[in-house]
Structure formats: C-alpha cells, structure tokens
Amino acid sequence: MEKDIITLLADIRKSITIASKEMLTSEETCDMLGISLSYLHHLMADGEITYYQRKTGAKVYFSKDDIYKFMRQGEHSSYADMGILNNTIQFLKTNQL
C-alpha cells in the first residue's frame, strides 16, 4: 500500500514536471508518448519526430509542439467525412466528370 502511494506520487510529480516545461528530455518524451526509449530513437533516426541537439553527442530535447504534431500525424477522417468523399467519388464516376 505504501509503495503504491509512493509510486502514485512519483507519477504525479512527473506529470506536473512535464506539464510545466516547453522542452522535454528523451525520457520525458517517452513518458508523454507512452513509448520506449529505443522506439523513440527509431523515430528520430527515421526523421518521424523532430528533435533538437546543440552538437553531436549532446543531450537531445523535444518541443511539446513538435510532439503534439507527431501525435496528430495519425489523424483519420471521421466516418461522416469518409461518407461524403465516397458519395462524391460515386457521383463523379456515374456522371463521368
């Protein structure tokens, strides 16, 4: 029980720290995205997420704005939008416009 409370307080402190910062470390970025450090390195190597580094070998930082942009990359259209699109395609095919 005591360990659960200590863990919970540590998680709350981590969340408050992340919420109050503009630039995050690799570890904080992983916590925010819910991914492993090795997967974050994969994303960096593939150019899928923007990061900042003053010089080679220096600590890496991530902007929260860039993290949010990365998170929105997987955005999908709503079913309503897809229905409109399908209707438009069908109309164009039928009328051969």
PEBELWO-V490450 format. One record per pair of residues at least 24 apart in sequence whose ideal C-beta (glycine too) atoms are under 7 Angstrom apart, sorted by sequence separation. I is the first residue (numbers start at 1). J is the second residue. D is the distance in Angstrom with one decimal. If there is no record, write none. Layout:
I&J&D, I&J&D
//
This chain:
29&62&4.5, 25&59&7.0, 26&60&5.4, 33&67&6.9, 32&67&6.1, 25&61&6.5, 24&61&6.6, 23&61&4.5, 24&62&5.0, 29&67&6.2, 23&62&6.9, 23&63&5.9, 24&64&6.6, 22&63&6.9, 22&64&6.1
//
